[in-house]
């Protein structure tokens, strides 16, 4: 397969997933588009270095996350709420509470999490990646990823509860 | 708490808890609610669509990287190496040749101009052989000079220049030649600089 066709096929396959991940990280449609585009261009320049084709997906997510970390130093879009290290139990959330919020509201809630917790939580919800793959993608230990997902999930459900209570 | 449903079924860390939940209806119910909630959030997030035309824009602006064809690079490196080796050998050969003449001793030799072919092959020289020697030297046969001490030198011009036409005029005559003497493989040669009729 020619490099051009391979590139096109890869874009068709993953651009949605990467865009959603980028959007969840940045909260900005334009920034998500830029991150997605830049990720594919990095792949185009380094494709020879990726030995295992099965790892392409996690490589793309890793690259997008790194691009995001590089650009975030210059920008602060969201006020981040710190998450306690202690991992509390999951709050009770009414079943229809989640049904009532739309995707945009969910993105707003995700944006309120600090990025160390947001990235693993987004991968947890969005992608069919195992915990090992999420850890590999974000270059953090497995235990750290799981505890961050746990705490971020509690925080997200709390935000959903609060939103539900105010309605 | 982290179990997502079918995605995590193959993850061994959940096996024990899932087995336990099967025997506890209340826990099983809670687990089902959790996975349904997970599915709902996931579906909402996955429902987000990128702006139209994003994939086309990415493909259209695709960078064209420099292709690293290693076999071509190896061929190129081999060609460069061969060229460099040949150039080095030629330079060494040229330098050696230059040194041979540059380091040559300048001498004066007085003696008879010979047609080397006739002299070496048939021992022909002297006035009786003058006409034959003139013709042969003019036609390009190697010329030489037999010194008074019986030593014979091959006469040559500057590299790439023949002096046969000039030497042919002195065939079988005694002359004094000023030139640079050098020896290779036992054969002496004299690179002619000046010819004086004796």
Interface residues (C-beta under 8 A of the other chain):
Chain A: X3 X4 X7 X8 X11 X12 X15 X16 X19 X20 X23 X24 X29 X32 X33 X36 X37 X40 X41 X44 X45 X47 X48 X90 X93 X95 X98 X99 X101 X102 X103 X106 X107 X122 X124 X125 X126 X128 X130 X131 X146 X149 X150 X153 X156
Chain B: X1 X2 X4 X7 X8 X11 X13 X33 X34 X36 X37 X38 X40 X41 X42 X44 X45 X46 X47 X48 X49 X50 X51 X54 X55 X57 X58 X59 X61 X62 X63 X65 X67 X68
